[in-house]
């Protein structure tokens, strides 16, 4: 595949075939330019089997908006659609539809409201609201879900890893194991969600960060194969990088040669006025080895040297490692808290692949269409009540209790402002009669979550910086109750509807069923 073909595949044709066939149907029936609204949300939090998430971190929006600003139907894309045929050999896409796409096949008429990247988000709450001409809003679905679902999934995993590591430095090492170029999106999401740095040079440059890394076992192996030694390899590395010397110590014998040889090189560096950075452990019992390494380094006079742990690390592994350190370290005369503070975590495969739950159940649902000067609600009714979307124009709010902790996300109709309601009555999304009432003196803040980010094909503001997105994540996590942040069996965070939206939804469901029932 040449560069032109690849560019086309990653442009406006980065979509599913059924989006295009539906767009032609809308064109043929005269609905293609009718304004419509779609809501993007995810149904369930990631469930990793032995442990589950109770929240997600929103990510991917900036790359989606960048894609939307560039994607359009050009001659190459039109010719490809003209070439397609149906089951009977006839042309699949007609010339008049293709002419319309050539002239109008951009996202210039689309507007988006969205929850900013970096924020904590919850299941069944609209993260992105899309308004615009029906055909192009429909074509947008696939790319939107692709950009937003994966990055949100990885940002969430990174946040949980950082939480499990008690806020210690996290290095993202997943580029070699990621889904081809999608690993770049994974790196970006990980850096938003909790990783401090990455080994991914290109994305680090893009985000203004220095890439981080050490060396591979192959560096030591080549010295040994050429009849030198592990010590010779370490010395060579230290000679080239005297102020950035971090040595991988488990190629031969971690405790018998790796750490002693690293200490010897560190002593030589110190004599020359340099400060060694650390060692990396990549195999074996990482908790036990980090305890022994800390004791050896301390005895040699290097209590400040970092110990980097890598090899199939995720949040549950870190929880187990830290628990083991707290129990076992005192037996070797090592203070657990001091050891934990010097640890650095290198996470790769299990982060970039979101091991345990490799896809976010994000969906894109039509909720309203415009007709004769007014917006009409649209609804899909499911046998599973949780899968019936909330119809119509909506706003999203976050409620904070008197301690400033987030207690619920609230969906209401566009013309509602819960700050004006006292008491504020909220309703469970699916359970009849499940209501809760809040007096205003019980709530310290009611915050709108959705922000306008894209207006008729143009960004509304400059993209946020990585620091801005990280600050939002940190602030939201601080205001989230610890039970929701638990690694295992997290407390269920409340997502509610206003009473008005609940009644509106039930009336619409009943009306649709009456109209479409068989007689």
MITIFI-19076 format. One record per residue (C-alpha): residue number from 0; residue in three letters; x, y, z. Coordinates in nm, 3 decimals. Layout:
N
- n;res;x;y;z
- NUM;ALA;X;Y;Z .
...
//
This chain:
519
- n;res;x;y;z
- 0;UNK;0.000;0.000;0.000 .
- 1;UNK;0.141;0.338;-0.100 .
- 2;UNK;0.138;0.655;0.105 .
- 3;UNK;-0.156;0.795;-0.095 .
- 4;UNK;-0.370;0.488;-0.030 .
- 5;UNK;-0.280;0.487;0.338 .
- 6;UNK;-0.364;0.854;0.371 .
- 7;UNK;-0.701;0.790;0.209 .
- 8;UNK;-0.770;0.496;0.441 .
- 9;UNK;-0.699;0.714;0.744 .
- 10;UNK;-0.901;1.010;0.612 .
- 11;UNK;-1.273;1.036;0.544 .
- 12;UNK;-1.290;0.664;0.450 .
- 13;UNK;-1.188;0.579;0.805 .
- 14;UNK;-1.545;0.464;0.856 .
- 15;UNK;-1.772;0.163;0.822 .
- 16;UNK;-1.956;0.083;0.501 .
- 17;UNK;-2.298;0.103;0.662 .
- 18;UNK;-2.242;0.469;0.749 .
- 19;UNK;-2.213;0.542;0.375 .
- 20;UNK;-2.510;0.332;0.272 .
- 21;UNK;-2.725;0.501;0.537 .
- 22;UNK;-2.602;0.840;0.416 .
- 23;UNK;-2.718;0.760;0.062 .
- 24;UNK;-3.056;0.648;0.198 .
- 25;UNK;-3.088;0.981;0.383 .
- 26;UNK;-2.994;1.159;0.059 .
- 27;UNK;-3.246;0.964;-0.145 .
- 28;UNK;-3.528;1.038;0.102 .
- 29;UNK;-3.435;1.406;0.136 .
- 30;UNK;-3.326;1.378;0.501 .
- 31;UNK;-2.950;1.413;0.447 .
- 32;UNK;-2.928;1.779;0.550 .
- 33;UNK;-3.187;1.760;0.825 .
- 34;UNK;-3.026;1.863;1.156 .
- 35;UNK;-2.980;1.571;1.396 .
- 36;UNK;-2.826;1.507;1.736 .
- 37;UNK;-2.625;1.203;1.843 .
- 38;UNK;-2.500;1.129;2.195 .
- 39;UNK;-2.175;0.941;2.259 .
- 40;UNK;-2.143;0.759;2.592 .
- 41;UNK;-2.017;0.430;2.729 .
- 42;UNK;-2.246;0.176;2.891 .
- 43;UNK;-2.017;-0.002;3.137 .
- 44;UNK;-1.687;0.060;3.315 .
- 45;UNK;-1.391;-0.163;3.223 .
- 46;UNK;-1.410;-0.499;3.400 .
- 47;UNK;-1.074;-0.675;3.415 .
- 48;UNK;-1.203;-0.998;3.563 .
- 49;UNK;-1.045;-1.003;3.907 .
- 50;UNK;-1.092;-0.631;3.946 .
- 51;UNK;-1.310;-0.354;3.804 .
- 52;UNK;-1.303;0.019;3.748 .
- 53;UNK;-1.554;0.251;3.910 .
- 54;UNK;-1.476;0.550;3.687 .
- 55;UNK;-1.309;0.641;3.356 .
- 56;UNK;-1.077;0.920;3.242 .
- 57;UNK;-1.195;1.099;2.928 .
- 58;UNK;-0.938;1.118;2.647 .
- 59;UNK;-0.902;1.134;2.269 .
- 60;UNK;-1.100;1.449;2.189 .
- 61;UNK;-0.814;1.661;2.053 .
- 62;UNK;-0.707;1.397;1.801 .
- 63;UNK;-1.071;1.354;1.692 .
- 64;UNK;-1.113;1.728;1.632 .
- 65;UNK;-0.787;1.738;1.439 .
- 66;UNK;-0.908;1.451;1.220 .
- 67;UNK;-1.246;1.617;1.164 .
- 68;UNK;-1.078;1.938;1.050 .
- 69;UNK;-0.887;1.754;0.776 .
- 70;UNK;-1.117;1.473;0.661 .
- 71;UNK;-1.314;1.531;0.341 .
- 72;UNK;-1.434;1.351;0.030 .
- 73;UNK;-1.190;1.421;-0.254 .
- 74;UNK;-1.169;1.279;-0.605 .
- 75;UNK;-0.989;0.961;-0.496 .
- 76;UNK;-1.254;0.881;-0.236 .
- 77;UNK;-1.540;0.959;-0.479 .
- 78;UNK;-1.387;0.736;-0.744 .
- 79;UNK;-1.357;0.448;-0.500 .
- 80;UNK;-1.725;0.479;-0.406 .
- 81;UNK;-1.820;0.502;-0.775 .
- 82;UNK;-1.638;0.172;-0.835 .
- 83;UNK;-1.839;-0.023;-0.573 .
- 84;UNK;-2.116;-0.255;-0.689 .
- 85;UNK;-2.403;-0.433;-0.516 .
- 86;UNK;-2.511;-0.796;-0.515 .
- 87;UNK;-2.667;-0.781;-0.862 .
- 88;UNK;-2.368;-0.601;-1.011 .
- 89;UNK;-2.531;-0.258;-1.017 .
- 90;UNK;-2.360;0.059;-0.890 .
- 91;UNK;-2.393;0.086;-0.513 .
- 92;UNK;-2.361;0.466;-0.492 .
- 93;UNK;-2.538;0.691;-0.743 .
- 94;UNK;-2.382;0.987;-0.922 .
- 95;UNK;-2.611;1.248;-0.766 .
- 96;UNK;-2.523;1.127;-0.416 .
- 97;UNK;-2.152;1.124;-0.502 .
- 98;UNK;-2.180;1.476;-0.642 .
- 99;UNK;-2.337;1.587;-0.314 .
- 100;UNK;-2.056;1.421;-0.120 .
- 101;UNK;-1.794;1.592;-0.337 .
- 102;UNK;-1.946;1.932;-0.260 .
- 103;UNK;-2.061;1.875;0.098 .
- 104;UNK;-1.860;1.581;0.232 .
- 105;UNK;-1.684;1.760;0.515 .
- 106;UNK;-1.760;1.819;0.881 .
- 107;UNK;-1.800;2.194;0.830 .
- 108;UNK;-2.162;2.176;0.942 .
- 109;UNK;-2.095;1.973;1.256 .
- 110;UNK;-2.086;2.113;1.611 .
- 111;UNK;-1.974;1.929;1.923 .
- 112;UNK;-2.014;1.972;2.295 .
- 113;UNK;-1.794;1.746;2.505 .
- 114;UNK;-1.656;1.675;2.849 .
- 115;UNK;-1.295;1.803;2.849 .
- 116;UNK;-1.012;1.552;2.827 .
- 117;UNK;-0.864;1.446;3.157 .
- 118;UNK;-1.190;1.464;3.349 .
- 119;UNK;-1.336;1.173;3.542 .
- 120;UNK;-1.641;1.042;3.355 .
- 121;UNK;-1.907;0.785;3.424 .
- 122;UNK;-2.118;0.524;3.248 .
- 123;UNK;-2.429;0.634;3.055 .
- 124;UNK;-2.340;1.002;3.076 .
- 125;UNK;-2.301;1.179;2.738 .
- 126;UNK;-1.932;1.256;2.689 .
- 127;UNK;-1.981;1.402;2.343 .
- 128;UNK;-2.292;1.555;2.184 .
- 129;UNK;-2.288;1.589;1.805 .
- 130;UNK;-2.523;1.819;1.613 .
- 131;UNK;-2.531;1.874;1.238 .
- 132;UNK;-2.661;1.750;0.904 .
- 133;UNK;-2.784;1.393;0.943 .
- 134;UNK;-2.573;1.229;0.669 .
- 135;UNK;-2.239;1.370;0.782 .
- 136;UNK;-2.323;1.327;1.150 .
- 137;UNK;-2.393;0.961;1.069 .
- 138;UNK;-2.065;0.920;0.878 .
- 139;UNK;-1.880;1.064;1.179 .
- 140;UNK;-1.986;0.780;1.410 .
- 141;UNK;-1.712;0.526;1.341 .
- 142;UNK;-1.419;0.766;1.360 .
- 143;UNK;-1.555;0.933;1.672 .
- 144;UNK;-1.591;0.603;1.855 .
- 145;UNK;-1.249;0.487;1.736 .
- 146;UNK;-1.074;0.803;1.859 .
- 147;UNK;-1.255;0.837;2.190 .
- 148;UNK;-1.318;0.482;2.310 .
- 149;UNK;-0.960;0.355;2.295 .
- 150;UNK;-0.794;0.660;2.447 .
- 151;UNK;-1.051;0.673;2.727 .
- 152;UNK;-0.989;0.304;2.793 .
- 153;UNK;-0.609;0.350;2.816 .
- 154;UNK;-0.626;0.672;3.017 .
- 155;UNK;-0.845;0.488;3.268 .
- 156;UNK;-0.599;0.199;3.295 .
- 157;UNK;-0.311;0.443;3.345 .
- 158;UNK;-0.499;0.624;3.620 .
- 159;UNK;-0.563;0.299;3.806 .
- 160;UNK;-0.198;0.198;3.773 .
- 161;UNK;-0.088;0.532;3.915 .
- 162;UNK;-0.336;0.499;4.200 .
- 163;UNK;-0.217;0.146;4.280 .
- 164;UNK;0.144;0.266;4.273 .
- 165;UNK;0.059;0.532;4.530 .
- 166;UNK;0.145;0.818;4.299 .
- 167;UNK;0.501;0.707;4.227 .
- 168;UNK;0.651;0.776;3.884 .
- 169;UNK;0.502;0.570;3.601 .
- 170;UNK;0.686;0.520;3.271 .
- 171;UNK;0.487;0.402;2.969 .
- 172;UNK;0.678;0.137;2.768 .
- 173;UNK;0.402;-0.002;2.542 .
- 174;UNK;0.499;0.105;2.191 .
- 175;UNK;0.640;-0.234;2.087 .
- 176;UNK;0.330;-0.419;2.203 .
- 177;UNK;0.056;-0.180;2.097 .
- 178;UNK;-0.193;-0.200;1.807 .
- 179;UNK;0.035;-0.070;1.529 .
- 180;UNK;0.008;0.310;1.499 .
- 181;UNK;-0.275;0.301;1.746 .
- 182;UNK;-0.001;0.270;2.008 .
- 183;UNK;0.064;0.642;1.959 .
- 184;UNK;-0.292;0.712;2.070 .
- 185;UNK;-0.236;0.475;2.362 .
- 186;UNK;0.079;0.658;2.467 .
- 187;UNK;-0.100;0.993;2.456 .
- 188;UNK;-0.389;0.857;2.661 .
- 189;UNK;-0.154;0.699;2.915 .
- 190;UNK;0.024;1.032;2.962 .
- 191;UNK;-0.310;1.203;3.024 .
- 192;UNK;-0.433;0.929;3.257 .
- 193;UNK;-0.138;0.877;3.486 .
- 194;UNK;0.196;0.801;3.319 .
- 195;UNK;0.464;1.064;3.381 .
- 196;UNK;0.682;0.986;3.080 .
- 197;UNK;0.703;0.743;2.788 .
- 198;UNK;0.968;0.561;2.589 .
- 199;UNK;0.772;0.662;2.275 .
- 200;UNK;0.999;0.925;2.121 .
- 201;UNK;0.754;1.064;1.864 .
- 202;UNK;0.461;1.121;2.098 .
- 203;UNK;0.692;1.252;2.371 .
- 204;UNK;0.817;1.512;2.123 .
- 205;UNK;0.461;1.599;2.022 .
- 206;UNK;0.360;1.657;2.385 .
- 207;UNK;0.678;1.840;2.486 .
- 208;UNK;0.816;1.570;2.715 .
- 209;UNK;1.160;1.410;2.725 .
- 210;UNK;1.137;1.039;2.634 .
- 211;UNK;1.258;0.796;2.898 .
- 212;UNK;1.424;0.457;2.876 .
- 213;UNK;1.717;0.244;2.981 .
- 214;UNK;1.878;-0.031;2.775 .
- 215;UNK;1.780;-0.384;2.676 .
- 216;UNK;1.927;-0.719;2.777 .
- 217;UNK;2.082;-0.733;2.428 .
- 218;UNK;2.337;-0.467;2.523 .
- 219;UNK;2.477;-0.689;2.798 .
- 220;UNK;2.443;-1.000;2.583 .
- 221;UNK;2.654;-0.860;2.300 .
- 222;UNK;2.939;-0.780;2.537 .
- 223;UNK;2.928;-1.130;2.685 .
- 224;UNK;2.910;-1.288;2.338 .
- 225;UNK;3.226;-1.098;2.244 .
- 226;UNK;3.402;-1.239;2.551 .
- 227;UNK;3.366;-0.926;2.763 .
- 228;UNK;3.148;-0.912;3.076 .
- 229;UNK;2.837;-0.764;3.230 .
- 230;UNK;3.061;-0.521;3.415 .
- 231;UNK;3.220;-0.413;3.086 .
- 232;UNK;2.875;-0.349;2.941 .
- 233;UNK;2.772;-0.141;3.242 .
- 234;UNK;3.094;0.061;3.226 .
- 235;UNK;3.047;0.127;2.856 .
- 236;UNK;2.694;0.253;2.916 .
- 237;UNK;2.812;0.472;3.204 .
- 238;UNK;3.090;0.618;2.988 .
- 239;UNK;2.840;0.723;2.721 .
- 240;UNK;2.565;0.837;2.962 .
- 241;UNK;2.738;0.931;3.289 .
- 242;UNK;2.455;1.154;3.411 .
- 243;UNK;2.173;0.928;3.292 .
- 244;UNK;2.300;0.590;3.402 .
- 245;UNK;2.016;0.347;3.476 .
- 246;UNK;2.125;-0.016;3.449 .
- 247;UNK;1.921;-0.330;3.377 .
- 248;UNK;2.062;-0.579;3.628 .
- 249;UNK;1.892;-0.913;3.559 .
- 250;UNK;2.061;-1.041;3.240 .
- 251;UNK;2.290;-1.285;3.427 .
- 252;UNK;2.227;-1.304;3.804 .
- 253;UNK;2.038;-1.016;3.963 .
- 254;UNK;2.169;-1.051;4.319 .
- 255;UNK;2.494;-1.232;4.242 .
- 256;UNK;2.633;-1.008;3.969 .
- 257;UNK;2.386;-0.752;3.835 .
- 258;UNK;2.340;-0.533;4.141 .
- 259;UNK;2.703;-0.572;4.265 .
- 260;UNK;2.833;-0.473;3.921 .
- 261;UNK;2.594;-0.179;3.904 .
- 262;UNK;2.712;-0.062;4.247 .
- 263;UNK;3.072;-0.084;4.133 .
- 264;UNK;2.996;0.132;3.830 .
- 265;UNK;2.797;0.376;4.044 .
- 266;UNK;3.097;0.414;4.275 .
- 267;UNK;3.319;0.492;3.977 .
- 268;UNK;3.067;0.748;3.851 .
- 269;UNK;3.047;0.913;4.191 .
- 270;UNK;3.426;0.943;4.205 .
- 271;UNK;3.407;1.131;3.874 .
- 272;UNK;3.141;1.370;4.007 .
- 273;UNK;2.836;1.207;3.849 .
- 274;UNK;2.515;1.093;4.015 .
- 275;UNK;2.379;0.752;3.907 .
- 276;UNK;2.008;0.734;3.833 .
- 277;UNK;1.908;0.378;3.920 .
- 278;UNK;1.867;0.012;3.837 .
- 279;UNK;1.588;-0.177;3.659 .
- 280;UNK;1.443;-0.513;3.760 .
- 281;UNK;1.261;-0.691;3.479 .
- 282;UNK;1.211;-1.048;3.597 .
- 283;UNK;1.167;-1.264;3.905 .
- 284;UNK;0.994;-1.175;4.230 .
- 285;UNK;0.997;-0.799;4.189 .
- 286;UNK;0.892;-0.726;4.548 .
- 287;UNK;1.160;-0.950;4.701 .
- 288;UNK;1.429;-0.834;4.458 .
- 289;UNK;1.349;-0.467;4.517 .
- 290;UNK;1.386;-0.523;4.893 .
- 291;UNK;1.723;-0.694;4.848 .
- 292;UNK;1.834;-0.432;4.597 .
- 293;UNK;1.739;-0.149;4.832 .
- 294;UNK;1.940;-0.306;5.115 .
- 295;UNK;2.248;-0.354;4.893 .
- 296;UNK;2.227;-0.003;4.751 .
- 297;UNK;2.177;0.149;5.097 .
- 298;UNK;2.476;-0.037;5.238 .
- 299;UNK;2.685;0.088;4.946 .
- 300;UNK;2.582;0.448;5.012 .
- 301;UNK;2.326;0.494;4.736 .
- 302;UNK;1.994;0.545;4.918 .
- 303;UNK;1.876;0.796;4.656 .
- 304;UNK;1.911;0.563;4.357 .
- 305;UNK;1.578;0.468;4.196 .
- 306;UNK;1.461;0.110;4.151 .
- 307;UNK;1.257;0.067;3.833 .
- 308;UNK;1.023;-0.231;3.819 .
- 309;UNK;0.899;-0.363;3.485 .
- 310;UNK;0.759;-0.683;3.330 .
- 311;UNK;0.381;-0.732;3.293 .
- 312;UNK;0.292;-0.471;3.553 .
- 313;UNK;-0.064;-0.351;3.603 .
- 314;UNK;-0.265;-0.211;3.892 .
- 315;UNK;-0.332;-0.546;4.059 .
- 316;UNK;0.034;-0.649;4.030 .
- 317;UNK;0.142;-0.323;4.190 .
- 318;UNK;-0.104;-0.366;4.473 .
- 319;UNK;0.041;-0.711;4.540 .
- 320;UNK;0.403;-0.591;4.514 .
- 321;UNK;0.348;-0.305;4.757 .
- 322;UNK;0.159;-0.527;5.001 .
- 323;UNK;0.445;-0.779;4.995 .
- 324;UNK;0.703;-0.503;5.050 .
- 325;UNK;0.514;-0.374;5.353 .
- 326;UNK;0.516;-0.722;5.507 .
- 327;UNK;0.859;-0.847;5.402 .
- 328;UNK;1.089;-0.541;5.393 .
- 329;UNK;1.129;-0.506;5.774 .
- 330;UNK;1.271;-0.861;5.785 .
- 331;UNK;1.571;-0.731;5.589 .
- 332;UNK;1.608;-0.407;5.781 .
- 333;UNK;1.450;-0.202;5.502 .
- 334;UNK;1.185;0.060;5.580 .
- 335;UNK;0.885;-0.011;5.354 .
- 336;UNK;0.780;0.351;5.310 .
- 337;UNK;1.128;0.461;5.208 .
- 338;UNK;1.154;0.178;4.958 .
- 339;UNK;0.813;0.249;4.807 .
- 340;UNK;0.907;0.615;4.765 .
- 341;UNK;1.211;0.524;4.552 .
- 342;UNK;1.023;0.285;4.321 .
- 343;UNK;0.948;0.371;3.959 .
- 344;UNK;0.710;0.160;3.750 .
- 345;UNK;0.769;0.075;3.386 .
- 346;UNK;0.439;-0.044;3.238 .
- 347;UNK;0.399;-0.173;2.886 .
- 348;UNK;0.186;-0.453;2.746 .
- 349;UNK;-0.084;-0.462;3.012 .
- 350;UNK;-0.136;-0.087;2.986 .
- 351;UNK;-0.125;-0.034;2.609 .
- 352;UNK;-0.359;-0.332;2.557 .
- 353;UNK;-0.581;-0.263;2.862 .
- 354;UNK;-0.526;-0.625;2.958 .
- 355;UNK;-0.838;-0.789;3.095 .
- 356;UNK;-1.080;-0.561;2.912 .
- 357;UNK;-0.950;-0.451;2.575 .
- 358;UNK;-1.244;-0.243;2.449 .
- 359;UNK;-1.467;0.026;2.595 .
- 360;UNK;-1.839;-0.021;2.531 .
- 361;UNK;-1.881;0.327;2.388 .
- 362;UNK;-2.184;0.390;2.166 .
- 363;UNK;-2.323;0.666;1.944 .
- 364;UNK;-2.700;0.702;1.951 .
- 365;UNK;-2.944;0.926;1.769 .
- 366;UNK;-3.148;1.121;2.027 .
- 367;UNK;-3.316;1.402;1.829 .
- 368;UNK;-3.402;1.523;1.477 .
- 369;UNK;-3.521;1.863;1.357 .
- 370;UNK;-3.853;1.903;1.179 .
- 371;UNK;-4.073;2.203;1.100 .
- 372;UNK;-3.893;2.442;1.328 .
- 373;UNK;-3.860;2.219;1.631 .
- 374;UNK;-3.651;1.936;1.766 .
- 375;UNK;-3.821;1.599;1.793 .
- 376;UNK;-3.688;1.333;2.032 .
- 377;UNK;-3.563;1.003;1.892 .
- 378;UNK;-3.542;0.686;2.098 .
- 379;UNK;-3.435;0.325;2.063 .
- 380;UNK;-3.629;0.098;2.298 .
- 381;UNK;-3.443;-0.204;2.429 .
- 382;UNK;-3.568;-0.511;2.614 .
- 383;UNK;-3.285;-0.430;2.854 .
- 384;UNK;-3.388;-0.097;3.015 .
- 385;UNK;-3.025;0.006;3.070 .
- 386;UNK;-2.976;0.004;2.691 .
- 387;UNK;-3.256;0.249;2.618 .
- 388;UNK;-3.082;0.586;2.559 .
- 389;UNK;-3.207;0.908;2.712 .
- 390;UNK;-3.378;1.108;2.435 .
- 391;UNK;-3.374;1.471;2.334 .
- 392;UNK;-3.155;1.774;2.399 .
- 393;UNK;-2.984;1.735;2.734 .
- 394;UNK;-2.739;1.897;2.970 .
- 395;UNK;-2.507;1.717;3.210 .
- 396;UNK;-2.426;1.832;3.562 .
- 397;UNK;-2.206;1.707;3.845 .
- 398;UNK;-2.329;1.736;4.203 .
- 399;UNK;-2.090;1.783;4.496 .
- 400;UNK;-2.181;1.735;4.860 .
- 401;UNK;-2.099;1.971;5.145 .
- 402;UNK;-1.750;1.818;5.172 .
- 403;UNK;-1.682;1.899;4.808 .
- 404;UNK;-1.693;1.534;4.696 .
- 405;UNK;-1.868;1.431;4.375 .
- 406;UNK;-2.181;1.233;4.458 .
- 407;UNK;-2.372;1.210;4.129 .
- 408;UNK;-2.384;1.308;3.763 .
- 409;UNK;-2.722;1.440;3.661 .
- 410;UNK;-2.881;1.440;3.314 .
- 411;UNK;-3.155;1.691;3.248 .
- 412;UNK;-3.337;1.848;2.954 .
- 413;UNK;-3.183;2.145;2.775 .
- 414;UNK;-3.424;2.395;2.932 .
- 415;UNK;-3.360;2.275;3.289 .
- 416;UNK;-3.114;2.423;3.536 .
- 417;UNK;-3.092;2.214;3.855 .
- 418;UNK;-2.931;2.507;4.034 .
- 419;UNK;-3.273;2.670;4.030 .
- 420;UNK;-3.455;2.373;4.186 .
- 421;UNK;-3.492;2.344;4.564 .
- 422;UNK;-3.540;2.069;4.649 .
- 423;UNK;-3.368;1.899;4.357 .
- 424;UNK;-3.538;1.567;4.280 .
- 425;UNK;-3.327;1.309;4.095 .
- 426;UNK;-3.447;0.979;3.953 .
- 427;UNK;-3.273;0.647;3.898 .
- 428;UNK;-3.221;0.600;3.518 .
- 429;UNK;-3.423;0.276;3.496 .
- 430;UNK;-3.599;0.194;3.822 .
- 431;UNK;-3.955;0.319;3.867 .
- 432;UNK;-4.013;0.505;4.190 .
- 433;UNK;-3.641;0.530;4.279 .
- 434;UNK;-3.610;0.899;4.357 .
- 435;UNK;-3.381;1.105;4.575 .
- 436;UNK;-3.431;1.460;4.694 .
- 437;UNK;-3.156;1.713;4.774 .
- 438;UNK;-3.195;2.044;4.955 .
- 439;UNK;-2.962;2.315;4.837 .
- 440;UNK;-2.785;2.325;5.172 .
- 441;UNK;-2.684;1.962;5.111 .
- 442;UNK;-2.502;2.048;4.788 .
- 443;UNK;-2.194;2.268;4.769 .
- 444;UNK;-2.174;2.290;4.389 .
- 445;UNK;-2.367;2.193;4.076 .
- 446;UNK;-2.122;2.200;3.786 .
- 447;UNK;-2.201;2.179;3.411 .
- 448;UNK;-1.976;1.919;3.243 .
- 449;UNK;-2.026;1.969;2.870 .
- 450;UNK;-1.831;2.243;2.693 .
- 451;UNK;-1.862;2.363;2.334 .
- 452;UNK;-1.549;2.245;2.152 .
- 453;UNK;-1.639;2.248;1.780 .
- 454;UNK;-1.875;2.489;1.607 .
- 455;UNK;-1.973;2.435;1.242 .
- 456;UNK;-1.646;2.268;1.150 .
- 457;UNK;-1.409;2.484;1.354 .
- 458;UNK;-1.248;2.452;1.695 .
- 459;UNK;-1.385;2.692;1.950 .
- 460;UNK;-1.060;2.723;2.144 .
- 461;UNK;-0.698;2.612;2.144 .
- 462;UNK;-0.628;2.251;2.243 .
- 463;UNK;-0.557;2.208;2.616 .
- 464;UNK;-0.202;2.137;2.722 .
- 465;UNK;-0.099;1.805;2.872 .
- 466;UNK;-0.051;1.982;3.206 .
- 467;UNK;-0.407;2.116;3.188 .
- 468;UNK;-0.552;1.770;3.122 .
- 469;UNK;-0.346;1.614;3.400 .
- 470;UNK;-0.457;1.886;3.641 .
- 471;UNK;-0.824;1.813;3.561 .
- 472;UNK;-0.765;1.443;3.623 .
- 473;UNK;-0.593;1.503;3.955 .
- 474;UNK;-0.860;1.746;4.072 .
- 475;UNK;-1.148;1.516;3.977 .
- 476;UNK;-0.987;1.214;4.143 .
- 477;UNK;-0.930;1.414;4.462 .
- 478;UNK;-1.302;1.496;4.468 .
- 479;UNK;-1.409;1.136;4.406 .
- 480;UNK;-1.492;0.922;4.708 .
- 481;UNK;-1.228;0.655;4.780 .
- 482;UNK;-1.487;0.379;4.747 .
- 483;UNK;-1.541;0.465;4.381 .
- 484;UNK;-1.163;0.452;4.325 .
- 485;UNK;-1.119;0.104;4.477 .
- 486;UNK;-0.936;-0.149;4.263 .
- 487;UNK;-1.181;-0.426;4.347 .
- 488;UNK;-1.559;-0.404;4.376 .
- 489;UNK;-1.573;-0.024;4.362 .
- 490;UNK;-1.871;0.161;4.504 .
- 491;UNK;-2.130;0.242;4.237 .
- 492;UNK;-2.126;0.611;4.146 .
- 493;UNK;-2.473;0.755;4.099 .
- 494;UNK;-2.587;0.871;3.756 .
- 495;UNK;-2.938;1.013;3.771 .
- 496;UNK;-3.204;1.186;3.564 .
- 497;UNK;-3.402;1.491;3.657 .
- 498;UNK;-3.766;1.415;3.728 .
- 499;UNK;-3.861;1.606;3.414 .
- 500;UNK;-3.630;1.399;3.191 .
- 501;UNK;-3.747;1.074;3.352 .
- 502;UNK;-4.114;1.160;3.286 .
- 503;UNK;-4.034;1.277;2.933 .
- 504;UNK;-3.853;0.950;2.856 .
- 505;UNK;-4.133;0.730;2.991 .
- 506;UNK;-4.399;0.924;2.801 .
- 507;UNK;-4.200;0.890;2.480 .
- 508;UNK;-4.148;0.515;2.529 .
- 509;UNK;-4.519;0.467;2.585 .
- 510;UNK;-4.612;0.678;2.281 .
- 511;UNK;-4.370;0.493;2.051 .
- 512;UNK;-4.498;0.155;2.169 .
- 513;UNK;-4.862;0.260;2.113 .
- 514;UNK;-4.787;0.391;1.765 .
- 515;UNK;-4.594;0.082;1.657 .
- 516;UNK;-4.799;-0.188;1.826 .
- 517;UNK;-4.978;-0.439;1.603 .
- 518;UNK;-5.356;-0.419;1.603 .
//
